[in-house]
C-alpha cells in the first residue's frame, strides 16, 4: 500500500492517489462549479421554471447574494475549499434557510432548475446522478411548510 508517515507519531496516511476523488474534483473544480451556479441562477431569474424560487429570493437576501453564497457552500459541500465555513463558521443548511418558507413546490422547482442547469453545463449522466442525489436529500430536508 502506498502510504506516507504523518507527523503525529508516524501513523500511516493514505496517499492522495488512493483517495476517491471528491465531487468538486469530478466536476472539474472551481470554474465548472461557478458555471453551474451562474446557469442555475440565470434560470431562477429569467425563466418560468425558476419563478417560484425568484420570488423566494426577492423576499430574502436576493439572487446576487445567493449566487455568491451557493458557490461558497457547494465548494465545501462537494469536497473543495470550505469557503462558506471559513466565512460563517458553519455549513448548516437548515440555519442558512431558516428565514425562508420552503414548501414542496419550491423544493421541486429548485431540483428542476438545478437539473436543467446541470444539463446545460454539460455534465455526464453519471455526474448528474452524483450531484442530484445529495441535492434531492438536502432539498427534501429543507421543506418546512
Secondary structure, 3 states (H helix, E strand, C coil): CCEEECCCCCCEEECCCCCCCCHHHHHCCHHHHHHHHHHHHHHHHHCHHHHHHHHHHHHCCCHHHHHHHHHHHHHHHCCCCCHHHHHHCCCCHHHHCCCCCCCHHHHHHHHHHHHHHHHHHCCCHHHHHHHHHHHHHHHHHHCCC
